[in-house]
Amino acid sequence: MAIGPPEIILIVLAILILFGASKIPELARSLGKATGEFKKAKIETENELKNTETSLKEKPAESKIKQMAKDLGIATEGKSDEQLLDEIQKKMPTVKSNT
């Protein structure tokens, strides 16, 4: 479904009738400003996403498990999270319940 010249003329005439000739430049200005703000926000968002992606690639985030193991003095090199959890459990004092 394409919009041809007769449909465009009809739309322009409807706008002229609804808003009047004096309001059209004001509407066009408002539409232009809104479009510009949208484009600026889109560019800023794309740049922020690129910066975030770049920072994530440069320095991978350390898992909480690895950080906890380091805090307890456990070597983390070459160990999976499951292995580290086992070592953390062994190093943590056991809690006895009175039940």
JOTA-V438729 format. One record per residue. N is the residue number from 1. RES is the residue in one letter. OMEGA is omega as a letter, one per 40 degrees, with the letter a starting at -180 (NA if undefined). Layout:
n:N res:RES omega:OMEGA
n:N res:RES omega:OMEGA
//
This chain:
n:1 res:M omega:a
n:2 res:A omega:i
n:3 res:I omega:a
n:4 res:G omega:a
n:5 res:P omega:i
n:6 res:P omega:i
n:7 res:E omega:i
n:8 res:I omega:i
n:9 res:I omega:i
n:10 res:L omega:i
n:11 res:I omega:i
n:12 res:V omega:i
n:13 res:L omega:i
n:14 res:A omega:i
n:15 res:I omega:i
n:16 res:L omega:a
n:17 res:I omega:a
n:18 res:L omega:a
n:19 res:F omega:a
n:20 res:G omega:a
n:21 res:A omega:a
n:22 res:S omega:a
n:23 res:K omega:a
n:24 res:I omega:i
n:25 res:P omega:i
n:26 res:E omega:i
n:27 res:L omega:i
n:28 res:A omega:i
n:29 res:R omega:i
n:30 res:S omega:i
n:31 res:L omega:i
n:32 res:G omega:i
n:33 res:K omega:i
n:34 res:A omega:i
n:35 res:T omega:i
n:36 res:G omega:i
n:37 res:E omega:i
n:38 res:F omega:i
n:39 res:K omega:i
n:40 res:K omega:i
n:41 res:A omega:i
n:42 res:K omega:i
n:43 res:I omega:i
n:44 res:E omega:i
n:45 res:T omega:i
n:46 res:E omega:i
n:47 res:N omega:i
n:48 res:E omega:i
n:49 res:L omega:i
n:50 res:K omega:i
n:51 res:N omega:i
n:52 res:T omega:i
n:53 res:E omega:i
n:54 res:T omega:a
n:55 res:S omega:i
n:56 res:L omega:i
n:57 res:K omega:a
n:58 res:E omega:a
n:59 res:K omega:a
n:60 res:P omega:a
n:61 res:A omega:a
n:62 res:E omega:a
n:63 res:S omega:i
n:64 res:K omega:i
n:65 res:I omega:i
n:66 res:K omega:i
n:67 res:Q omega:i
n:68 res:M omega:i
n:69 res:A omega:i
n:70 res:K omega:i
n:71 res:D omega:i
n:72 res:L omega:i
n:73 res:G omega:i
n:74 res:I omega:i
n:75 res:A omega:a
n:76 res:T omega:a
n:77 res:E omega:i
n:78 res:G omega:a
n:79 res:K omega:i
n:80 res:S omega:i
n:81 res:D omega:i
n:82 res:E omega:i
n:83 res:Q omega:i
n:84 res:L omega:i
n:85 res:L omega:i
n:86 res:D omega:a
n:87 res:E omega:i
n:88 res:I omega:i
n:89 res:Q omega:i
n:90 res:K omega:a
n:91 res:K omega:a
n:92 res:M omega:i
n:93 res:P omega:i
n:94 res:T omega:a
n:95 res:V omega:a
n:96 res:K omega:i
n:97 res:S omega:a
n:98 res:N omega:a
n:99 res:T omega:NA
//
